[in-house]
């Protein structure tokens, strides 16, 4: 008898959604290219599901759209909310047809009972003593991340839970990376390149308001990010 060569397990993966509001692919390419240029490392290789709910009745060359996304270093894996023609065309060019109706980042959830139990086990927070420097990436799997220091420009901190930064956040912070919509980011000074909670993200331009340069908490509310001041004693 040969040794088993694989295991098939359920897991949780978060996919970004590109919701098309316009079927003009030249406009889509121009605007998407501009958006990606603001945080290229965050988007590079990102798996994308194309939501066609808003353009079901408009002509669309899906193969051209797939090529545009690939040229922008994205990874188009499937479509959702398309019509029958869209679905057939997607299958013919090697894309999946996903059955999602919400306009948020979908996730594939097929967990076994054992895996659910494992998720409930307490995992202590990952603690980083000192500054996370440019080019570094820190990932706290299945737990919170605490940085007793700053996060420099070009650095990235990722957590499946909350992120606590007891210094200035200048780089990128991604909380709730495996689909936790109750996650938060806490920092003593907000100067971030990008923040993300459960797939929702804002880049620097969107953050430069009332809370820029101040202590801040970042959460996801109604499928968008919300910034609030940290309470001081």
Secondary structure, DSSP 8 states (H G I E B T S, - for coil): -----------EEE-EEEE-S---HHHHHHHHHHHHHTSHHHHTT-EEEEE-GGGTTS---HHHHHHHHHHTT-EEEEEES--HHHHHHHHHTT-EEE---SSS--EEE---HHHHHHHTS----EEEES-B-TT-EEEETTS-EEEES-B-TT-EEEESS-EEEEEEE-SEEEESTTT-TT-EEEEEEE--SEEEETTEEEEHHHH-STTTTS-EEEEEETTEEEEEE----
